[in-house]
């Protein structure tokens, strides 16, 4: 046995470690989206939707083709984080849109903006 690690053990450990860390890596994105006050314009729901589908399909593959519950659980966790990011983004965009609709429109070009005038 010795201290040697086989290539398949190494790649399994690398895969599990990277994907485990990936779940933690979602947290800053979730926090940033939750704290955003400008409609979360820098987040692409299409991209996160694709990430969601990729994670769901990988979880399904792990269950159906490999009977690997641990791998399926890991990718289901990744999918859940994608859902959280998409949900926060949709909620914040709706909130931003409603707040923007309540603000008066800016004055036409060339007219003075008296909204900042000191009474």
C-alpha positions as CSV (number, residue, x, y, z in Angstrom):
1,X,0.0,0.0,0.0
2,X,2.6,2.5,1.0
3,X,1.9,6.2,0.7
4,X,1.1,6.2,-3.0
5,X,-2.3,7.4,-4.2
6,X,-3.6,6.0,-7.4
7,X,-4.7,8.3,-10.2
8,X,-8.4,7.3,-9.8
9,X,-8.2,8.1,-6.0
10,X,-6.5,11.4,-6.8
11,X,-9.0,12.5,-9.4
12,X,-11.9,11.5,-7.1
13,X,-10.5,13.5,-4.2
14,X,-9.9,16.5,-6.6
15,X,-13.4,16.2,-8.0
16,X,-15.0,16.0,-4.5
17,X,-12.8,18.8,-3.1
18,X,-13.5,21.2,-5.9
19,X,-17.2,20.6,-6.0
20,X,-17.4,20.8,-2.2
21,X,-15.6,24.2,-2.3
22,X,-17.9,25.3,-5.2
23,X,-20.9,25.2,-2.8
24,X,-19.0,27.6,-0.5
25,X,-18.1,29.8,-3.5
26,X,-21.8,30.5,-4.1
27,X,-22.1,32.3,-0.8
28,X,-20.4,35.6,-1.9
29,X,-22.5,35.7,-5.0
30,X,-25.7,35.1,-3.0
31,X,-24.6,37.8,-0.5
32,X,-23.8,40.3,-3.3
33,X,-27.2,39.7,-5.0
34,X,-29.1,40.1,-1.7
35,X,-27.3,43.4,-0.9
36,X,-27.6,44.9,-4.4
37,X,-29.8,48.0,-4.6
38,X,-29.7,48.5,-8.4
39,X,-31.7,45.6,-9.7
40,X,-28.9,43.1,-9.8
41,X,-28.1,44.0,-13.3
42,X,-24.7,42.2,-13.4
43,X,-26.3,38.7,-12.9
44,X,-27.4,36.8,-15.9
45,X,-30.4,34.6,-15.1
46,X,-29.8,32.8,-18.4
47,X,-26.3,31.8,-17.3
48,X,-27.4,30.8,-13.8
49,X,-30.4,28.9,-15.4
50,X,-27.9,26.9,-17.5
51,X,-25.8,26.2,-14.4
52,X,-29.0,25.0,-12.7
53,X,-29.8,22.7,-15.5
54,X,-26.3,21.3,-15.7
55,X,-26.3,20.6,-11.9
56,X,-29.7,18.9,-12.1
57,X,-28.7,16.8,-15.0
58,X,-25.5,15.8,-13.3
59,X,-27.4,14.9,-10.1
60,X,-29.8,12.8,-12.2
61,X,-26.9,11.1,-14.0
62,X,-25.3,10.3,-10.7
63,X,-28.4,8.7,-9.4
64,X,-29.6,6.9,-12.6
65,X,-26.4,5.8,-14.2
66,X,-24.0,5.5,-11.3
67,X,-26.3,5.0,-8.3
68,X,-24.0,7.5,-6.5
69,X,-26.1,9.2,-3.9
70,X,-23.2,11.3,-2.6
71,X,-22.4,12.8,-6.0
72,X,-26.1,13.4,-6.6
73,X,-26.4,15.2,-3.2
74,X,-23.4,17.3,-4.0
75,X,-24.8,18.5,-7.4
76,X,-28.3,18.9,-5.9
77,X,-26.7,21.3,-3.4
78,X,-25.1,23.2,-6.3
79,X,-28.5,23.3,-8.0
80,X,-30.1,24.6,-4.8
81,X,-27.6,27.5,-4.7
82,X,-28.3,28.3,-8.3
83,X,-32.1,28.5,-7.5
84,X,-31.3,30.8,-4.6
85,X,-29.3,33.1,-6.8
86,X,-32.0,33.2,-9.5
87,X,-34.8,33.7,-6.9
88,X,-32.9,36.6,-5.3
89,X,-32.2,38.1,-8.7
90,X,-35.8,38.0,-9.8
91,X,-37.0,39.3,-6.5
92,X,-34.5,42.2,-6.4
93,X,-35.2,43.1,-10.1
94,X,-39.0,43.2,-9.4
95,X,-38.4,45.3,-6.2
96,X,-36.1,47.7,-8.2
97,X,-38.7,48.0,-11.0
98,X,-41.5,48.8,-8.6
99,X,-39.3,51.4,-6.8
100,X,-38.3,52.9,-10.2
101,X,-41.9,53.2,-11.2
102,X,-42.7,55.3,-8.1
103,X,-40.1,57.9,-8.8
104,X,-41.0,60.9,-10.9
105,X,-39.6,60.9,-14.5
106,X,-36.6,63.1,-15.1
107,X,-37.3,66.5,-16.7
108,X,-37.0,66.7,-20.5
109,X,-33.6,67.6,-21.9
110,X,-32.9,71.3,-21.8
111,X,-35.3,72.1,-18.9
112,X,-33.9,72.9,-15.5
113,X,-34.1,70.1,-12.9
114,X,-35.7,71.8,-9.9
115,X,-35.9,68.7,-7.8
116,X,-32.5,69.6,-6.3
117,X,-33.4,73.3,-5.8
118,X,-33.0,74.7,-2.3
119,X,-36.3,76.2,-1.2
